[in-house]
Structures are given as structure tokens and as C-alpha cells.
């Protein structure tokens, strides 16, 4: 595995990140302008562990990322960026949901709901409403 050459132009670098990842986060954009050297260093680690082809395929890596971000209760947008990439790679909404459900026994319902809500919004699904009178629980209820 070779290390990535250091790009001279931050715009070119962020564009290349977007092409390779399928997304860029807000902190990537700001770091490209404010501390380009540290962005390159952190992106090198991400490339070695996640982007470069090794034993695990990209679909598997995306599912692992989605679950780990769910367990860590990452921001909804961060989880959604990986859900969108997973869908682009051909994973089904059901496969992604099953991966998120793995968070339940180890991290609990609150962590699961973080990933679930991100997934629900991206795949645009709804549920079954009760036909009896009930108090609204909201997104954060068990």
C-alpha cells in the first residue's frame, strides 16, 4: 500500500475526496481551507482503512461504517452520507436496516434510533399508524 501524494491545490484535493468517497463532510471543506496539512493526514488514514481496496469490499465497509456511526451516535447527516453511498453501491434499504439493527443488542435503543431515523429519512419510508387513540411518542421514544 502506498501513501497518497500530497496535493498542492486544496480545491483539487477536496474534489478528489468527493469523487473517491461519494461525499464530503462540512469539516472536510473547512479543513481544506483552514488546515490543509491536517486534512491530508487524516484523509490518508481514512484512505488506508476505508477507501483503498483491501480484503473487505466497499459494500461491507459501508455497512460497518453505518453501524459504527450509529453506535457512536454520530450526526444524522454523517450517517446519511454513508447510507446514500451504500445505496449507490447497490445495497438495499433492507440490508442497511438490518445492519443498523445490529446496534440494538450492544448499544441499545437510543443509539439504534439515531441510525434508524437517518435511514428512514434517506429511504423515505413510513410506518403504520395506530387506529386507537394514543399519545404521540415522537422520534426519541421507545
N, C-alpha and C positions, 0 to 999 in steps of 0.2 A: 504494500500500500504506500503510495507516495503522498507527500503533503501537497496541499493546494498552493499554487503560486500566488504570491501576494499581488492583487490587482492594484493599479495605481489610481484608477478613477472610481470614486465611491458610487457614482451613478451606474457605471458598468457593472460593478460588483453587486449592487442591490438588484439590478435587472437579472443578473446571472443567478442570484439566490432565488428569485421568484420563478425563474424557468426550472431550476432543479427541484425546488420544493413544491411548487404549485401554489404557494402563498408566501407572504412576508408579514411579520407582525409589526405593530407600531414601534416597538423598541428597536427592531432591526433598522427601520427607517431613520429614527433619531440617532442611533449609534453610528450609522453610516456617515452622518454629518458631524456628530459631536465627538466621537472617539472611534474612528475608523479602525485603528490598530486592534483595539479590544474586540470589536465586532468580528474582524478577520480571525482572531484567535479563537473566539467562542464558536464561530461557524466552522472552523477546522475540526473541532471536537465533534460537533453535530454531524459533519460530513463523514468522519471516520466511523462513528457509532450508528448512524441512521441512513445517510444518503448513499454512501458508497456501497456497491453490491458486494455482499459477503455471503454468508451461508443462508441467512433468512431473506426471504423475498420482501419486496416493498409492501405488499398487502399485509403480511404478518406484522411487519414493523409498524404500520399504521394502526392496526388493532392494538398492539402493545402500547403505542403512544396514547391512543384514546383512553384505554383503561388506566394507564398510569396518570394521565392528566385528570381523569375523573376522580381517582383515589386521592390525588393531591388537591382536589377542589380548585383546579385552575380556572381562569376566567372562561366564561361561556364562549367568547369569541375564539379563544385559543383552541378549545376542544372542537368547536365547529370547523375551524380551518382544517383540522386533521380528519374530521368526518367527511368534509367535502372532497379532500384528496382521496380518501378511501373509496368514496362513491365513484370518483373519476377513474380509479384503478379497477373498478368492476365489482367491488364488494357490494352486497345487497344491504338495504336498510335492516333486514332481519339479522344478518351476520353481525353487523355493527351493534345492534341492540343486544344480541347475545354476549358479545364481548363486554359491553358496559355492565351487563347483569353480573358478570364475574366479580365486580366491585362489591356486590351486596354482602356475601358472607365475610369478607375480610375487612371492609371499610365501613359497612353499614348503609342504612337508608339515606342518610343526609348526603354522603358522598355520591351514592348512586344517583340521587335526584339531580345533582349537578350535571352529570353526564347525560342523564335521561332528558332533561329539559333542553340541553344543547342539541341532542339528537332529534327530539320531537320537532323543534323549530326548523332544522335543516331539511328533514324529510317531509315536513308539513302533514302530520297525521293528527287525528283527533281520537277521542275516546267515546265511550257510551255514557250518556247522562242518566242519572237515576230517574226513575219515574215516580219517586216518592219525595216528599218534602225532606230536605236535608240542609244542614249548614254548609256553606262553602268553606272548603279547607284550604284552597289556594295551592300554589306550586310547592310550598315548603312543608306540607302536612304529610303525615304517614298514611 
